[in-house]
Amino acid sequence: MSLPAGQPKFRRRKADRPDEIVAAAFEVFAEKGFAAARLDDIAARAGVSKGAIYLYFATKEDIFQAVVEQGVAPNLHNLAALAAANPQTFPDLIRAFAKVMAHVASTTPIGGIIKMVIGEARNFPELARVWHDRLIVPALGALTGAIAAAQARGEIRPGDPRHYAAGLISPLLVGVIWRETFTPVGAEPFDLPALMEQHVETQLRGMVP
């Protein structure tokens, strides 16, 4: 049966549209930042009308929260599950943890979103709050808990486990910010997986008795 005149031969399922909008917003936010990102840009990237966005999201802040929930949080939740359930020794666990983090940072636009949150938090504090509450607290908490448990087993030297956790993560953040800020103007990039591998081995030599 032929379609009525003027009707498209293919129609995207409506159930797919929110996911497509979120995926497009992830890319646009990473490229342009929050203030400069326009709903028209997101709509064009997603292949929908601007009006279609309002069917699913009331504000640009709502879209950002969906990006965090759907585009970023699942990766960090996987890390939290790894830290909570992995039966390996602590050094092996941290090596696996760092490998996954470096892979996510290298293969997704998360670096651009991190730069955006840091750069625009003063004018859009809600961005920082969502990022902190939904991502940093669970991920840092899982790593801190794994370190505290390893200390209780005698695998790790005494010390503030949260400080240890921050020390393990911080080089990756520096590498991501470097990539997003200085590599585009000609600076030599860091190999994030190699950076994290070397850092973890150095850090473990100081943490393990």
Z-matrix of the N, CA and C atoms (Angstrom, degrees):
N
C 1 1.462
C 2 1.520 1 108.84
N 3 1.343 2 116.75 1 130.87
C 4 1.463 3 120.80 2 -178.74
C 5 1.515 4 110.27 3 -81.50
N 6 1.339 5 114.16 4 153.24
C 7 1.451 6 120.04 5 178.19
C 8 1.515 7 110.18 6 -77.98
N 9 1.343 8 117.87 7 152.56
C 10 1.461 9 119.96 8 175.24
C 11 1.525 10 110.50 9 -60.02
N 12 1.310 11 115.61 10 152.40
C 13 1.457 12 120.87 11 -179.72
C 14 1.526 13 110.24 12 -55.90
N 15 1.329 14 114.50 13 136.72
C 16 1.459 15 119.21 14 176.84
C 17 1.503 16 114.60 15 87.56
N 18 1.349 17 119.01 16 -6.18
C 19 1.452 18 121.76 17 -179.63
C 20 1.527 19 110.04 18 -89.84
N 21 1.323 20 118.57 19 139.68
C 22 1.465 21 119.82 20 179.27
C 23 1.526 22 110.90 21 -67.37
N 24 1.347 23 115.70 22 147.96
C 25 1.448 24 119.90 23 178.90
C 26 1.530 25 111.48 24 -73.31
N 27 1.340 26 116.83 25 -24.01
C 28 1.463 27 120.35 26 -179.40
C 29 1.514 28 108.44 27 -130.28
N 30 1.306 29 116.07 28 134.59
C 31 1.459 30 120.88 29 177.13
C 32 1.524 31 108.81 30 -123.63
N 33 1.318 32 115.48 31 126.02
C 34 1.462 33 119.36 32 174.83
C 35 1.510 34 109.02 33 -65.22
N 36 1.326 35 116.98 34 135.78
C 37 1.449 36 120.25 35 176.88
C 38 1.521 37 109.56 36 -63.35
N 39 1.298 38 116.94 37 135.45
C 40 1.458 39 120.38 38 -178.71
C 41 1.525 40 111.65 39 -60.01
N 42 1.315 41 116.67 40 -30.68
C 43 1.462 42 119.39 41 -178.80
C 44 1.522 43 111.60 42 -65.02
N 45 1.339 44 117.56 43 -22.76
C 46 1.459 45 120.78 44 -179.38
C 47 1.521 46 112.57 45 -81.96
N 48 1.303 47 118.62 46 -19.92
C 49 1.451 48 120.70 47 -169.30
C 50 1.518 49 114.64 48 -63.52
N 51 1.336 50 119.89 49 -44.49
C 52 1.476 51 117.37 50 179.05
C 53 1.521 52 112.44 51 -58.54
N 54 1.337 53 117.93 52 -40.17
C 55 1.460 54 120.64 53 179.10
C 56 1.523 55 110.94 54 -64.46
N 57 1.324 56 116.54 55 -39.41
C 58 1.460 57 120.04 56 179.70
C 59 1.531 58 110.82 57 -67.86
N 60 1.317 59 116.25 58 -38.49
C 61 1.462 60 120.04 59 177.68
C 62 1.517 61 110.53 60 -64.47
N 63 1.330 62 117.19 61 -43.27
C 64 1.468 63 121.24 62 179.98
C 65 1.525 64 110.48 63 -64.19
N 66 1.332 65 117.13 64 -43.91
C 67 1.468 66 120.38 65 178.99
C 68 1.521 67 111.07 66 -61.86
N 69 1.321 68 116.46 67 -41.25
C 70 1.461 69 120.11 68 178.01
C 71 1.519 70 111.11 69 -66.22
N 72 1.330 71 116.88 70 -41.76
C 73 1.462 72 120.61 71 179.85
C 74 1.523 73 111.22 72 -63.81
N 75 1.333 74 117.14 73 -38.28
C 76 1.464 75 121.69 74 176.88
C 77 1.531 76 109.32 75 -53.16
N 78 1.329 77 116.77 76 -48.68
C 79 1.463 78 121.66 77 -178.36
C 80 1.532 79 111.76 78 -68.62
N 81 1.324 80 116.57 79 -43.51
C 82 1.465 81 119.93 80 -176.66
C 83 1.525 82 111.12 81 -67.86
N 84 1.327 83 117.61 82 -43.17
C 85 1.465 84 120.28 83 177.05
C 86 1.528 85 110.40 84 -60.45
N 87 1.329 86 116.90 85 -42.79
C 88 1.463 87 120.49 86 -178.69
C 89 1.519 88 111.25 87 -64.28
N 90 1.319 89 116.85 88 -35.31
C 91 1.462 90 120.96 89 -177.59
C 92 1.529 91 112.89 90 -81.42
N 93 1.336 92 116.89 91 -41.81
C 94 1.457 93 120.53 92 -169.54
C 95 1.524 94 114.43 93 -108.60
N 96 1.323 95 117.91 94 -17.50
C 97 1.454 96 120.06 95 -170.21
C 98 1.513 97 110.77 96 86.94
N 99 1.325 98 115.97 97 173.03
C 100 1.456 99 119.73 98 -174.06
C 101 1.525 100 111.71 99 -77.00
N 102 1.323 101 117.30 100 -48.72
C 103 1.464 102 120.07 101 -175.70
C 104 1.525 103 111.31 102 -63.84
N 105 1.329 104 117.37 103 -39.80
C 106 1.462 105 120.89 104 -175.57
C 107 1.524 106 113.12 105 -82.18
N 108 1.309 107 117.44 106 -17.28
C 109 1.465 108 119.99 107 -179.96
C 110 1.525 109 109.86 108 -71.34
N 111 1.307 110 116.96 109 126.81
C 112 1.462 111 121.42 110 179.09
C 113 1.520 112 109.86 111 -105.42
N 114 1.307 113 115.30 112 149.22
C 115 1.457 114 118.77 113 176.33
C 116 1.526 115 111.01 114 -59.96
N 117 1.337 116 116.84 115 -31.65
C 118 1.468 117 119.93 116 176.60
C 119 1.524 118 110.76 117 -61.14
N 120 1.348 119 116.18 118 -39.50
C 121 1.467 120 119.68 119 178.85
C 122 1.529 121 110.68 120 -63.95
N 123 1.336 122 115.25 121 -44.96
C 124 1.467 123 120.07 122 -178.98
C 125 1.526 124 110.34 123 -64.30
N 126 1.332 125 115.79 124 -43.30
C 127 1.462 126 119.70 125 179.97
C 128 1.524 127 111.41 126 -61.98
N 129 1.342 128 115.98 127 -44.19
C 130 1.462 129 119.18 128 -180.00
C 131 1.521 130 111.08 129 -63.55
N 132 1.335 131 116.99 130 -41.34
C 133 1.464 132 120.46 131 -179.79
C 134 1.534 133 110.74 132 -65.62
N 135 1.334 134 115.70 133 -35.71
C 136 1.464 135 120.14 134 -178.99
C 137 1.527 136 112.76 135 -82.57
N 138 1.329 137 116.92 136 -13.11
C 139 1.452 138 119.45 137 -178.33
C 140 1.513 139 113.70 138 75.18
N 141 1.351 140 116.40 139 31.10
C 142 1.465 141 121.04 140 178.14
C 143 1.516 142 108.18 141 -127.75
N 144 1.314 143 116.54 142 171.54
C 145 1.453 144 120.09 143 175.18
C 146 1.531 145 109.87 144 -81.75
N 147 1.306 146 115.68 145 157.93
C 148 1.463 147 119.58 146 176.33
C 149 1.520 148 110.10 147 -59.79
N 150 1.318 149 116.88 148 -37.93
C 151 1.458 150 120.09 149 178.58
C 152 1.516 151 112.64 150 -62.24
N 153 1.348 152 116.55 151 -30.97
C 154 1.461 153 119.27 152 -179.79
C 155 1.523 154 111.03 153 -66.00
N 156 1.338 155 117.19 154 -31.11
C 157 1.462 156 119.88 155 179.11
C 158 1.519 157 110.16 156 -60.63
N 159 1.326 158 116.26 157 -40.73
C 160 1.467 159 120.15 158 -177.11
C 161 1.530 160 112.77 159 -69.72
N 162 1.321 161 116.44 160 -12.49
C 163 1.457 162 118.36 161 174.41
C 164 1.523 163 111.66 162 -71.27
N 165 1.336 164 116.11 163 -22.06
C 166 1.462 165 120.95 164 -174.46
C 167 1.527 166 113.40 165 -119.33
N 168 1.318 167 117.77 166 -26.20
C 169 1.468 168 121.29 167 -176.00
C 170 1.526 169 109.74 168 -135.92
N 171 1.332 170 115.41 169 129.82
C 172 1.462 171 119.32 170 -177.45
C 173 1.516 172 111.83 171 -79.55
N 174 1.335 173 118.11 172 -33.70
C 175 1.462 174 121.85 173 -175.29
C 176 1.524 175 110.20 174 -139.53
N 177 1.327 176 114.65 175 167.95
C 178 1.461 177 119.65 176 175.74
C 179 1.524 178 110.24 177 -66.90
N 180 1.333 179 116.81 178 -32.24
C 181 1.470 180 120.45 179 176.22
C 182 1.529 181 110.80 180 -62.01
N 183 1.333 182 116.73 181 -38.01
C 184 1.466 183 119.98 182 177.28
C 185 1.530 184 111.06 183 -63.46
N 186 1.327 185 116.20 184 -38.02
C 187 1.464 186 119.50 185 178.01
C 188 1.522 187 110.05 186 -65.29
N 189 1.336 188 116.89 187 -42.13
C 190 1.460 189 119.42 188 178.67
C 191 1.525 190 111.19 189 -61.07
N 192 1.327 191 116.44 190 -42.59
C 193 1.457 192 119.17 191 179.16
C 194 1.524 193 110.28 192 -61.64
N 195 1.321 194 117.25 193 -37.87
C 196 1.463 195 120.26 194 177.58
C 197 1.524 196 111.00 195 -66.88
N 198 1.340 197 117.23 196 -36.01
C 199 1.466 198 120.54 197 175.94
C 200 1.524 199 109.93 198 -60.88
N 201 1.325 200 116.33 199 -44.86
C 202 1.462 201 120.60 200 178.96
C 203 1.522 202 110.61 201 -62.78
N 204 1.331 203 116.53 202 -47.82
C 205 1.461 204 121.40 203 -174.99
C 206 1.528 205 112.38 204 -67.20
N 207 1.332 206 116.19 205 -40.49
C 208 1.466 207 119.60 206 -172.16
C 209 1.523 208 113.42 207 -100.78
N 210 1.347 209 116.37 208 -31.11
C 211 1.447 210 119.13 209 -173.92
C 212 1.513 211 115.23 210 -96.42
N 213 1.337 212 116.94 211 -25.92
C 214 1.462 213 120.38 212 -173.96
C 215 1.517 214 112.03 213 -118.13
N 216 1.326 215 116.75 214 -47.84
C 217 1.467 216 120.74 215 -173.28
C 218 1.524 217 113.42 216 -55.45
N 219 1.351 218 120.37 217 -40.60
C 220 1.466 219 117.88 218 -179.48
C 221 1.527 220 113.43 219 -56.92
N 222 1.343 221 117.65 220 -36.83
C 223 1.464 222 119.64 221 178.58
C 224 1.521 223 111.31 222 -64.80
N 225 1.335 224 116.98 223 -42.88
C 226 1.456 225 120.16 224 -178.80
C 227 1.524 226 111.53 225 -73.85
N 228 1.318 227 116.78 226 -31.64
C 229 1.462 228 119.06 227 175.46
C 230 1.531 229 110.63 228 -65.53
N 231 1.331 230 116.38 229 -34.69
C 232 1.462 231 119.41 230 175.44
C 233 1.522 232 110.59 231 -63.88
N 234 1.342 233 116.28 232 -37.94
C 235 1.456 234 119.88 233 177.20
C 236 1.526 235 110.80 234 -65.61
N 237 1.332 236 116.09 235 -41.55
C 238 1.459 237 119.83 236 178.93
C 239 1.524 238 110.53 237 -62.50
N 240 1.328 239 117.13 238 -40.42
C 241 1.459 240 120.54 239 178.49
C 242 1.522 241 111.01 240 -65.97
N 243 1.341 242 115.87 241 -37.72
C 244 1.457 243 119.93 242 177.40
C 245 1.517 244 110.79 243 -61.82
N 246 1.324 245 116.54 244 -44.94
C 247 1.459 246 121.01 245 -179.41
C 248 1.517 247 111.64 246 -66.01
N 249 1.336 248 116.79 247 -34.91
C 250 1.462 249 120.03 248 -175.61
C 251 1.524 250 112.96 249 -80.36
N 252 1.331 251 117.16 250 -31.44
C 253 1.459 252 119.07 251 -169.66
C 254 1.518 253 114.90 252 -112.69
N 255 1.324 254 118.12 253 -13.05
C 256 1.455 255 119.63 254 -173.34
C 257 1.522 256 110.99 255 -71.35
N 258 1.328 257 118.59 256 125.37
C 259 1.462 258 120.77 257 -176.70
C 260 1.525 259 114.11 258 -85.35
N 261 1.337 260 118.10 259 3.83
C 262 1.448 261 120.50 260 -176.62
C 263 1.532 262 111.26 261 -68.99
N 264 1.322 263 115.24 262 168.01
C 265 1.455 264 118.98 263 171.53
C 266 1.524 265 109.15 264 -64.55
N 267 1.320 266 116.10 265 160.08
C 268 1.460 267 119.21 266 -175.97
C 269 1.531 268 112.73 267 -58.80
N 270 1.345 269 120.42 268 -45.71
C 271 1.469 270 118.20 269 178.92
C 272 1.523 271 113.43 270 -56.93
N 273 1.337 272 117.12 271 -42.08
C 274 1.467 273 119.48 272 178.97
C 275 1.526 274 111.36 273 -66.83
N 276 1.332 275 116.20 274 -37.43
C 277 1.455 276 119.98 275 178.13
C 278 1.518 277 110.99 276 -62.37
N 279 1.323 278 116.81 277 -45.07
C 280 1.464 279 120.37 278 -178.26
C 281 1.525 280 110.86 279 -68.32
N 282 1.302 281 117.12 280 -36.21
C 283 1.473 282 118.87 281 176.03
C 284 1.530 283 110.61 282 -61.57
N 285 1.338 284 116.29 283 -43.48
C 286 1.464 285 119.68 284 178.16
C 287 1.520 286 111.08 285 -65.96
N 288 1.321 287 117.20 286 -41.57
C 289 1.460 288 123.62 287 179.14
C 290 1.523 289 110.22 288 -58.14
N 291 1.350 290 115.93 289 -48.77
C 292 1.460 291 120.72 290 -178.09
C 293 1.523 292 111.26 291 -65.97
N 294 1.331 293 116.75 292 -37.32
C 295 1.465 294 120.16 293 179.99
C 296 1.524 295 111.19 294 -63.23
N 297 1.326 296 116.60 295 -43.00
C 298 1.465 297 120.26 296 179.56
C 299 1.530 298 110.34 297 -66.67
N 300 1.330 299 117.48 298 -44.49
C 301 1.463 300 120.25 299 179.65
C 302 1.519 301 111.32 300 -59.82
N 303 1.330 302 116.95 301 -44.71
C 304 1.455 303 120.43 302 -179.20
C 305 1.525 304 111.27 303 -65.04
N 306 1.334 305 116.81 304 -37.12
C 307 1.464 306 120.27 305 178.42
C 308 1.530 307 110.81 306 -64.20
N 309 1.335 308 116.77 307 -45.46
C 310 1.468 309 120.32 308 179.23
C 311 1.521 310 110.29 309 -61.47
N 312 1.337 311 116.78 310 -44.67
C 313 1.462 312 120.46 311 -178.56
C 314 1.520 313 112.07 312 -65.39
N 315 1.346 314 116.84 313 -29.55
C 316 1.460 315 120.98 314 -176.70
C 317 1.519 316 113.50 315 -85.58
N 318 1.316 317 118.30 316 -22.92
C 319 1.467 318 120.92 317 -169.73
C 320 1.524 319 114.37 318 -116.69
N 321 1.320 320 118.16 319 0.24
C 322 1.465 321 121.18 320 178.51
C 323 1.531 322 109.41 321 -128.15
N 324 1.340 323 118.05 322 165.19
C 325 1.474 324 120.32 323 178.35
C 326 1.531 325 113.70 324 -78.59
N 327 1.337 326 118.06 325 19.16
C 328 1.458 327 119.86 326 -174.22
C 329 1.527 328 112.30 327 -60.80
N 330 1.340 329 116.80 328 -30.09
C 331 1.459 330 119.09 329 179.58
C 332 1.517 331 112.42 330 -61.09
N 333 1.320 332 116.76 331 -41.60
C 334 1.454 333 119.80 332 178.12
C 335 1.510 334 112.30 333 -64.95
N 336 1.330 335 116.82 334 -34.14
C 337 1.462 336 120.37 335 177.97
C 338 1.521 337 110.24 336 -70.09
N 339 1.336 338 117.46 337 -40.38
C 340 1.467 339 120.28 338 177.26
C 341 1.518 340 110.21 339 -60.47
N 342 1.328 341 117.17 340 -46.60
C 343 1.462 342 120.80 341 177.97
C 344 1.529 343 110.80 342 -59.89
N 345 1.323 344 117.02 343 -40.58
C 346 1.454 345 121.31 344 179.52
C 347 1.518 346 111.29 345 -62.71
N 348 1.333 347 117.17 346 -46.11
C 349 1.459 348 120.62 347 -178.43
C 350 1.531 349 110.17 348 -62.57
N 351 1.332 350 117.01 349 -44.40
C 352 1.465 351 120.71 350 179.67
C 353 1.523 352 110.44 351 -63.50
N 354 1.327 353 116.74 352 -44.99
C 355 1.458 354 120.51 353 -174.95
C 356 1.518 355 114.48 354 -73.23
N 357 1.337 356 117.18 355 -26.73
C 358 1.464 357 118.98 356 -172.13
C 359 1.527 358 112.90 357 -116.38
N 360 1.330 359 116.87 358 9.44
C 361 1.461 360 119.40 359 -177.30
C 362 1.521 361 112.98 360 -63.69
N 363 1.332 362 117.67 361 -32.78
C 364 1.466 363 119.29 362 -179.14
C 365 1.527 364 111.21 363 -65.47
N 366 1.325 365 116.57 364 -42.13
C 367 1.463 366 120.05 365 -179.18
C 368 1.525 367 112.88 366 -84.42
N 369 1.342 368 116.20 367 -24.95
C 370 1.463 369 120.54 368 -179.78
C 371 1.530 370 108.44 369 -130.87
N 372 1.333 371 117.85 370 71.85
C 373 1.466 372 119.96 371 -175.81
C 374 1.523 373 113.65 372 -61.26
N 375 1.319 374 117.78 373 -22.18
C 376 1.455 375 120.04 374 178.86
C 377 1.533 376 111.20 375 -63.25
N 378 1.327 377 116.74 376 -31.58
C 379 1.460 378 119.79 377 177.34
C 380 1.524 379 110.48 378 -61.04
N 381 1.328 380 115.54 379 -46.67
C 382 1.463 381 120.23 380 -179.69
C 383 1.526 382 110.96 381 -65.51
N 384 1.326 383 116.67 382 -38.55
C 385 1.461 384 119.58 383 -178.81
C 386 1.526 385 110.79 384 -64.42
N 387 1.325 386 116.61 385 -45.95
C 388 1.463 387 120.16 386 179.91
C 389 1.529 388 109.98 387 -62.99
N 390 1.334 389 116.49 388 -44.99
C 391 1.464 390 120.82 389 -179.22
C 392 1.529 391 110.34 390 -61.31
N 393 1.326 392 116.10 391 -44.85
C 394 1.463 393 120.87 392 -179.13
C 395 1.528 394 111.05 393 -64.41
N 396 1.334 395 116.35 394 -50.63
C 397 1.463 396 119.79 395 -172.63
C 398 1.517 397 112.90 396 -70.48
N 399 1.334 398 116.94 397 -39.57
C 400 1.460 399 119.94 398 -173.33
C 401 1.524 400 113.49 399 -90.64
N 402 1.350 401 117.58 400 -21.89
C 403 1.456 402 119.27 401 -174.81
C 404 1.525 403 113.24 402 -119.96
N 405 1.319 404 116.32 403 -55.43
C 406 1.460 405 118.95 404 -173.21
C 407 1.517 406 111.38 405 -66.64
N 408 1.330 407 117.43 406 -47.12
C 409 1.461 408 119.99 407 -176.78
C 410 1.531 409 111.57 408 -59.74
N 411 1.340 410 120.19 409 -49.45
C 412 1.466 411 118.51 410 179.55
C 413 1.525 412 113.50 411 -65.05
N 414 1.350 413 117.20 412 -43.01
C 415 1.464 414 119.82 413 -176.25
C 416 1.523 415 111.27 414 -69.31
N 417 1.331 416 116.38 415 -48.00
C 418 1.459 417 119.49 416 179.97
C 419 1.522 418 110.39 417 -66.54
N 420 1.326 419 116.26 418 -36.19
C 421 1.458 420 119.82 419 178.58
C 422 1.518 421 111.95 420 -64.85
N 423 1.335 422 117.29 421 -41.08
C 424 1.464 423 120.64 422 179.42
C 425 1.521 424 110.91 423 -64.60
N 426 1.331 425 116.30 424 -43.88
C 427 1.459 426 119.62 425 -179.77
C 428 1.527 427 110.89 426 -67.68
N 429 1.330 428 116.76 427 -41.33
C 430 1.465 429 120.74 428 177.32
C 431 1.526 430 110.86 429 -60.94
N 432 1.324 431 116.54 430 -42.90
C 433 1.457 432 120.46 431 179.01
C 434 1.514 433 112.39 432 -63.83
N 435 1.349 434 116.97 433 -39.15
C 436 1.460 435 120.43 434 178.68
C 437 1.525 436 110.93 435 -65.07
N 438 1.320 437 116.14 436 -38.16
C 439 1.467 438 120.45 437 178.63
C 440 1.525 439 110.34 438 -67.70
N 441 1.336 440 116.57 439 -44.35
C 442 1.464 441 119.92 440 179.25
C 443 1.526 442 110.84 441 -61.10
N 444 1.329 443 117.19 442 -40.17
C 445 1.456 444 120.50 443 178.53
C 446 1.523 445 111.04 444 -65.18
N 447 1.342 446 116.26 445 -39.56
C 448 1.465 447 119.71 446 178.12
C 449 1.523 448 110.81 447 -66.61
N 450 1.327 449 117.64 448 -35.21
C 451 1.465 450 120.47 449 175.41
C 452 1.523 451 110.97 450 -63.45
N 453 1.321 452 115.99 451 -40.93
C 454 1.462 453 119.73 452 179.48
C 455 1.524 454 111.62 453 -64.45
N 456 1.331 455 117.15 454 -28.23
C 457 1.472 456 120.76 455 177.65
C 458 1.521 457 112.23 456 -86.23
N 459 1.337 458 116.55 457 -4.21
C 460 1.453 459 120.55 458 -179.37
C 461 1.511 460 114.36 459 84.08
N 462 1.338 461 117.92 460 13.19
C 463 1.462 462 121.44 461 -178.11
C 464 1.525 463 112.37 462 -83.76
N 465 1.340 464 117.51 463 -23.47
C 466 1.452 465 122.42 464 -173.74
C 467 1.526 466 109.06 465 -125.67
N 468 1.310 467 116.51 466 144.53
C 469 1.450 468 121.58 467 178.45
C 470 1.529 469 110.62 468 -63.10
N 471 1.323 470 118.30 469 156.37
C 472 1.468 471 120.90 470 174.20
C 473 1.533 472 110.64 471 -60.47
N 474 1.305 473 115.41 472 152.03
C 475 1.462 474 122.54 473 -179.53
C 476 1.505 475 109.41 474 153.69
N 477 1.319 476 116.81 475 165.40
C 478 1.458 477 121.18 476 -179.97
C 479 1.534 478 108.94 477 -67.25
N 480 1.316 479 118.77 478 115.09
C 481 1.473 480 119.50 479 -177.01
C 482 1.524 481 113.01 480 -63.02
N 483 1.316 482 116.93 481 -30.37
C 484 1.470 483 119.09 482 178.33
C 485 1.521 484 110.61 483 -68.14
N 486 1.333 485 116.84 484 -37.27
C 487 1.464 486 119.90 485 176.73
C 488 1.524 487 110.85 486 -66.50
N 489 1.326 488 116.19 487 -40.25
C 490 1.457 489 119.40 488 175.11
C 491 1.536 490 110.26 489 -59.19
N 492 1.318 491 116.51 490 -44.36
C 493 1.470 492 121.12 491 -178.77
C 494 1.524 493 111.13 492 -61.65
N 495 1.322 494 116.42 493 -44.69
C 496 1.466 495 120.09 494 178.80
C 497 1.517 496 110.67 495 -62.25
N 498 1.329 497 116.71 496 -39.27
C 499 1.456 498 119.82 497 178.64
C 500 1.511 499 113.12 498 -64.60
N 501 1.324 500 116.92 499 -34.98
C 502 1.461 501 120.13 500 178.66
C 503 1.524 502 112.29 501 -69.79
N 504 1.325 503 117.08 502 -36.29
C 505 1.463 504 121.59 503 -174.35
C 506 1.528 505 112.60 504 -84.24
N 507 1.319 506 117.91 505 -33.00
C 508 1.462 507 121.44 506 -166.22
C 509 1.535 508 115.30 507 -57.13
N 510 1.349 509 121.09 508 -38.63
C 511 1.465 510 117.95 509 179.46
C 512 1.524 511 113.42 510 -61.27
N 513 1.324 512 117.06 511 -33.66
C 514 1.458 513 119.10 512 177.90
C 515 1.521 514 110.73 513 -64.68
N 516 1.328 515 116.77 514 -41.11
C 517 1.462 516 120.05 515 178.11
C 518 1.524 517 111.16 516 -63.70
N 519 1.327 518 116.44 517 -41.45
C 520 1.465 519 119.79 518 177.29
C 521 1.527 520 110.23 519 -62.05
N 522 1.344 521 116.22 520 -43.67
C 523 1.454 522 119.35 521 179.89
C 524 1.519 523 112.74 522 -63.30
N 525 1.326 524 116.96 523 -39.03
C 526 1.466 525 121.02 524 179.08
C 527 1.528 526 110.54 525 -67.33
N 528 1.317 527 116.97 526 -46.24
C 529 1.463 528 119.81 527 179.64
C 530 1.525 529 110.53 528 -63.11
N 531 1.333 530 116.49 529 -39.15
C 532 1.465 531 120.80 530 176.30
C 533 1.529 532 110.38 531 -59.03
N 534 1.337 533 115.48 532 -46.40
C 535 1.462 534 119.51 533 -179.01
C 536 1.520 535 112.41 534 -62.07
N 537 1.329 536 116.22 535 -41.08
C 538 1.461 537 119.85 536 -176.31
C 539 1.523 538 112.95 537 -78.31
N 540 1.339 539 117.31 538 -24.39
C 541 1.463 540 120.88 539 -173.32
C 542 1.521 541 113.34 540 -104.08
N 543 1.331 542 116.81 541 -45.80
C 544 1.459 543 120.11 542 -170.10
C 545 1.525 544 113.89 543 -105.39
N 546 1.326 545 118.40 544 -31.89
C 547 1.458 546 119.66 545 178.07
C 548 1.529 547 112.32 546 -58.68
N 549 1.355 548 119.56 547 -40.03
C 550 1.470 549 118.87 548 178.82
C 551 1.516 550 114.43 549 -62.36
N 552 1.352 551 118.66 550 -19.18
C 553 1.472 552 120.01 551 179.60
C 554 1.531 553 111.08 552 -105.10
N 555 1.332 554 116.86 553 16.96
C 556 1.447 555 120.28 554 171.13
C 557 1.503 556 117.26 555 109.10
N 558 1.342 557 119.05 556 -3.25
C 559 1.461 558 120.72 557 179.32
C 560 1.526 559 110.35 558 -69.37
N 561 1.334 560 115.85 559 148.11
C 562 1.456 561 120.05 560 178.30
C 563 1.520 562 109.49 561 -68.74
N 564 1.325 563 118.46 562 127.09
C 565 1.469 564 120.14 563 -177.62
C 566 1.522 565 111.61 564 -75.55
N 567 1.313 566 115.01 565 161.59
C 568 1.452 567 121.83 566 172.27
C 569 1.525 568 109.22 567 -95.50
N 570 1.312 569 115.62 568 143.18
C 571 1.452 570 121.61 569 170.20
C 572 1.524 571 106.07 570 -81.64
N 573 1.335 572 117.33 571 103.38
C 574 1.460 573 120.62 572 -171.65
C 575 1.528 574 113.17 573 -61.94
N 576 1.334 575 119.98 574 -44.88
C 577 1.470 576 118.07 575 177.16
C 578 1.526 577 112.49 576 -60.23
N 579 1.352 578 117.20 577 -41.90
C 580 1.463 579 120.02 578 179.53
C 581 1.524 580 111.00 579 -67.44
N 582 1.322 581 116.64 580 -38.94
C 583 1.459 582 121.33 581 177.71
C 584 1.519 583 110.35 582 -59.21
N 585 1.328 584 116.64 583 -47.55
C 586 1.458 585 119.64 584 -177.85
C 587 1.528 586 111.85 585 -69.94
N 588 1.317 587 117.38 586 -36.82
C 589 1.461 588 119.70 587 179.23
C 590 1.530 589 110.60 588 -61.85
N 591 1.333 590 116.11 589 -46.76
C 592 1.461 591 119.29 590 179.88
C 593 1.524 592 111.36 591 -65.62
N 594 1.328 593 116.21 592 -42.49
C 595 1.465 594 119.44 593 -177.80
C 596 1.529 595 111.49 594 -64.19
N 597 1.324 596 116.90 595 -43.53
C 598 1.462 597 119.83 596 -178.90
C 599 1.521 598 110.85 597 -61.20
N 600 1.332 599 117.38 598 -43.35
C 601 1.467 600 119.42 599 179.75
C 602 1.527 601 110.41 600 -63.75
N 603 1.329 602 117.61 601 -39.54
C 604 1.462 603 120.73 602 177.75
C 605 1.518 604 110.99 603 -65.96
N 606 1.339 605 116.17 604 -43.60
C 607 1.458 606 120.90 605 -178.88
C 608 1.525 607 111.56 606 -65.04
N 609 1.307 608 116.69 607 -40.46
C 610 1.462 609 120.01 608 -178.79
C 611 1.525 610 111.31 609 -64.19
N 612 1.318 611 117.37 610 -33.93
C 613 1.465 612 119.14 611 178.95
C 614 1.530 613 111.74 612 -62.75
N 615 1.341 614 115.43 613 -26.85
C 616 1.461 615 118.76 614 176.97
C 617 1.513 616 113.78 615 -89.97
N 618 1.347 617 117.71 616 -22.53
C 619 1.451 618 121.21 617 -176.12
C 620 1.515 619 113.56 618 -91.21
N 621 1.352 620 116.01 619 -33.61
C 622 1.463 621 119.62 620 -174.61
C 623 1.534 622 109.63 621 -85.59
N 624 1.317 623 118.50 622 129.92
C 625 1.472 624 120.19 623 -179.81
C 626 1.528 625 112.12 624 -60.40
